[in-house]
Amino acid sequence: MSNTIQQDHQEVQRNALMLCPYCDTLLQIPPLTYGKKAVCPRCKKTLTSYWEEPRKQPLLYALCSLWMLFLAQLFSLLIINVAGIEKNIDLIQIPTVMLEDQYASMAILFIVLVQFLPAFCMTGIILLFMPIPIPVGLKIFLAKSILKLKTWCMAEIFLAGVLVSFVKLMTYSDIHIGCSFTAYCFFAFSQVRAFQCIDRRILWQYIGVTPPLKKSFILGQTGLSQGLYSCPTCTAIVILHEKKCSRCHTYAHARRPYSLQWTMALLFSSFLLYIPANFMPMMITETFGDKIPATLLSGIILLWSEGSYPIAIIVFIASILVPLLKMLGTTWLCWGIRKGNIDAIRMHFIYGVIEFIGRWSMIDIFVILLLSTLVRINQFASIYPDIGALLFALMVILSMLAASSFDPRLIWDSASKSSKGKVK
């Protein structure tokens, strides 16, 4: 196995040319040892990493993750006791309760983001890295799917929502964690590590050989200026007039078509949803027949008034501040590219932050799902999601799509045009 890994690594080094997918600079990847990574000298983004046992680590973490997810379905996640009435909640019960109460959209959201996509991606990793023969077409499909869907696997965000719900309910009831909580913690950790141990460049070297370049090019210059572009899926270098990557068969362009237009359209839609999502009821608390609607802001104020300052701050940052700053930041990026004369390093840093933090706004949705499932104690108390929760989830999804449709290479294109204008 070690000889095979070494041969794979040597193959990677023989095909060491790479276009930075963030700033389009043509670079040569130096020989890497275990634990080292190559960083673009222009935009400072990591280009490739060389993990120890690059095949075994993702495989073992994915196997562990799937096993822990299976165990997490079998036992109780949380146990709540209110006025002597005890109730257990498990993972399967969350979408079941939502479907019974006609909240199909929330049930589908939970199943897709918390269970189906993580399980699908972990299964894909196992099939890719297992020493078993599978068709090349299936390998390409799995690799594409894993790389595109990993952002939408939100196991760790759901786990953070469980912790927030736990703290929220401690004031009103006795609440304890079940066996599934421990299993789910291991599942979330293993899933994150499985994704971390996969290097896009080395993964595609396992699937197919990098298409050779038939002539020499100048290092340190952009691919666009030399008639090249980077395949967005497998990072292979493709000649500009070729519209399809010969390795992964992805149809691509030198720059994402209508990137700014798509980004602004999605941003405008998310802005339209932001105000009603924050001011319309997110959930309804029913106590002895009295229904009390709660907005996102009122929930934060309640947490603060009860002395749960850390949780109130976390919810405020994740649910109100982060979506707003993300939308404003993405708008500023689009405006800066249109205007020109930009600080590319600063804008690229802001883009990296936006890309990382946007998905964490889903914490509040998962908290509502958990509370709505836990607090169903006969006529004593019940919690239901309301229209604000759905609007908020749509707002977060649209803002994530806006960030993913933005092409960061446009930042450096605009900066290069501005510097050329100044020289003239």
Secondary structure, DSSP 8 states (H G I E B T S, - for coil): -HHHHHHHHHHHHHT-EEE-TTT-BEEE-----TTEEEE-TTT--EEEEE-SSTTHHHHHHHHHHHHHHHHHTTS-SEEEEETTEEEEE-TTHHHHHHHHTT-HHHHHHHIIIIIIHHHHHHHHHHHHHSSS---HHHHHHHHHHHHHHGGG--HHHHHHHHHHHHHHHHTTSEEEE-HHHHHHHHHHHHHHHHHHT--HHHHHHHHS-----SS---TTSBSGGGTEEE-TTT--EEETT--B-TTT--B--SS-TTHHHHHHHHHHHHHHHHHHHHHS-SEEEEETTEEEEE-HHHHHHHHHHTT-HHHHHHHHIIIIIHHHHHHHHHHHHHHHHHH----HHHHHHHHHHHHHHGGGGGHHHHHHHHHHHH-EETTTEEEEE-HHHHHHHHHHHHHHHHHHH--THHHHHHHHHHHHHHH-
